[in-house]
Amino acid sequence: MGQKVNPIAFRLAVNKDWRSKWYASGKDYTDKLHEDLSVRAYLRNKLQNAGLAKVVIERAWNSVRVTLHTSRPGLIIGRQGKEIEIMTKDITDICKGAQVKLDILEIRKPELDAQLVAEQVAVQLERRISFRRAMKRAIQTAMEFGAEGIRLRVAGRLGGADIARSESYREGKVPLQTLRVPLEYGFAEARTLYGIIGVKCWVNKKEEDPKLAQQGRGDRGDRGDRGDRGDRGDRGDRNNNRRPGPPRN
């Protein structure tokens, strides 16, 4: 039976980075870990409809920097930055008075972000749209925006069936074992009347830097000019140089 591994954890220190960047030991580590989990849960609940794809938390001494990757930064900032002030105050309380700074990074192409694609499919499932239609529409949109490949998988009581099952669709190239491929992974849950339906999404973005692709394939080196092979001379008539075969009957 195949063993499943998280694609992001599988690529850490290769072409993915950690989403929590700090160091602690002993009880301090436990406290900061639970603070991180609380901050992520708070942001996930507050920014459900803001297209929040990723949260990166960095710590240094008594300061915390939280970076939000979102497709709709206007909703997070709010009018005159009021929403930012409210979230900063709440996160400061969660982090026990640490100095908190919020940064917002806009995602230019949300159609190619795996987390946002999975959440979009989950929202459509909650609105009782056919799962096949939702998946095919998301795949078609991603390919139109320049994805190299995309794979979607939903599992649960699809269409209200009594027995849970899983279905998946794929288009293009999605090599899960090739580490140099810039693969994005996202997971979301659709809370329907029949139960929870899980949505997984893998998106293969095109390699932007051709040097990385060349590095991954292995540098075969410059073979240089092989030079003139020179005159090979008169090789003669090949028919005359043939060895005689056995006599024919």
N, C-alpha and C positions, 0 to 999 in steps of 0.2 A: 504494500500500500504506500502511495506517495506521501512524503512528509511535507507539510505546509510550513512555510516560513514567511514572515512579514517582509515584503519587498523593500521597505525603507530600512529596516534593521539590517537586512542582508547587504545593503549597499553603504552602510555607515563607514566613514573613513575612506571610501572609494570615490563616490561622486555625490554622496548625501552628507548633510551635516546634522548634528544633534539639535533637538528642539528645546533643550534645557542646557544652558552653558554656565556651570558653576561647579565649585568643588567644596565639599564639606566632609566631616568625619564624625563618627559616633552619633550622639543624640541630635547634634546640630543637623546632620544629614536627614534624619527622620523628620524633624520639624520642617525643614525647607522642602522636602519632598511632598509632604501633605499640604503645605502652602501652595506649591505649584499645582497640585491636583485641584485644590479649591479655586484657584484663580482661573484655571481652564474651564472648570464646571460653571463658574459665574459668567465668564465671557460667552460660553456656548449657549447658556440660557438667555442671556440678555441680547445677544446678537444673532438670534435664530434666522432672521430674514435679511441680514446684512451681507450675505455672501462671504462669511468668514471661512477661509480655507486653512489657515495655519497660524499658530501662536508660538512665538519664540520668546523664551524667558532667559534673561541674562542677569547675573548677580555679581556685585563687586562690593565688598565690605557691607555697608548698610544701605546700599542703593539697589534698586530693581528696575531693569529696563524691559518693557514688554512690547514686542513688535507684532502688529496685527497685519496679516496678509489678507486683503479683502478686495472684492470686485466692486463694492459700493461704498467708497470712503465717505461720501456725503452723509449717509445715514448714521455712520459711527460718530462723525464730528458733531453733527447737529447744528442748530442755529447758533451762530456766534461761539461755537465751541463748548456749549453747555454740557452736552453728553460726555465729552472728554473729561470735563471737570468732575462730573458725578462718578464716572468709572475710576478715575484716578483716586478719588477719596475712598471709594469702596475697596479698591485693591490695596490701598495703604492700610486700611483696617484689617484686611485679611493677612497682610504681611507684617502685622504687629508694629506699625509705625515706621516702617522703612521708607526711604525716599523713592517714590515711584515715578517713572517717566514712560509715557505711552508714545510709541511711534506707529505710524500707519503707512503701509506700502500698498499701492494699488496694483491689482492683477490686470494686465492689459487684455489678455485673452482668457476670460473665464471658461470658454468652451473647451479649452485644452487643459484645464486644471482638473485632475481626477477627483479630488474631494468635492468640488463644486458640481461636477457632472453627476456623481453619485447622489448628492443631495437633491439635485434637480429631478432626477428619476424618482427618488423617494417621495418628493412633494407631489409629483404626478400620480404616483400609486395611491397616496392618501386621498387624492381627489377622484379616485375610482376610475382613472384612465387605464386602458388596457396595458398590461406590462410589456407586451410585445411592441405595441406602438410607441411607448415611451422609450424603450431601449433602442429601437431602430432609428427613431428621430435623433436621439443623443449621438448615436454612432455616425449618422449621416452628417450632422452638424460639425462634429469633431474632425471628420475627414475633409470637409469643405474648408475648414480653417487651417489645414496644413498638417494634421497629425500623420505620423508615419504608420500608426496602427492603434487600435483601441479594442479592449475586451470588456464586456459587461456581464455580470452574473447576479441573478436574483434568486433568493431561496426563501421558502416559507409556504404558506397556504395561498398559492397564486390563484387569483380569480375566485377566491372563496372555496377552493376545493377542500374536501375533508382530509385528504392525505397531503402532507407537505411534500414539495419537490423543489428541484432547482433547475433553472434553465439559463443558458448563457449564449451570447452572440459575440462574434469577433470579426473584425475586418482589418486587413493590413497585417503588418508584422508586430508581434508582441513577444519578443524573446525574453522570458523571465530569468533565464540562467546567464545571460550575457551581461556582465556587470558594467561594461562601458556604455551601454545603451541608456540614455536619459529617461528612465521609466518613472512615471508618477503613479501613486496608488492612493485610492480613497475608499472610505467605507461610510455608509449611512444606513439608518434604520427608518422604515416607513411604518408608522403605527396605524394600522387599519382596523376596521371593525372585527376582522377575523383573527387578528393577531399581528405580531411583528414580522415584517418582511425585510430581510437583510439585502443590501445592495453593495456590491463590490465593483470597483472600476480600476482598470489598468490603462494608462495612456502612454504610448511611445511617441515622444516628441522627436523632431528631427535634430540631428547633431549639428549644432550651430557652428562649431569650430572644426574645420576639416582636419586640422593638425591632430586633434584628439582621436578622430576616427583612424587616421594613419598610424598613430601611436598604438592604438588598440589592436590593429591588425598585425603589428610587428613591423619594425623598420627593416626592410629587406636591403636597405643601403642603395647607394647609387651604383649601378652596374657599369656606369661610365661608357665611354666609346669603345666598343668591342674591336674597333679597328678594321682595316681592310683585310679580308681573309685571303687576299692575294689571288694570283692566277693558279688555279688548281691543275693546270696543265691539260694536256690532251689525254682524256680518259679512254680514248679509243672507242671502237664500236663495241657496245656491250654484248651484242649478239655473237661476235667472234670470240669473246672471252668466256662464254658460257661453257660449263662442263658438259660433255655429252651425256645424255640420259640413257636409260636402258633401251634396248631395241624394241620397237613396236611390232606387234604380231600382225 
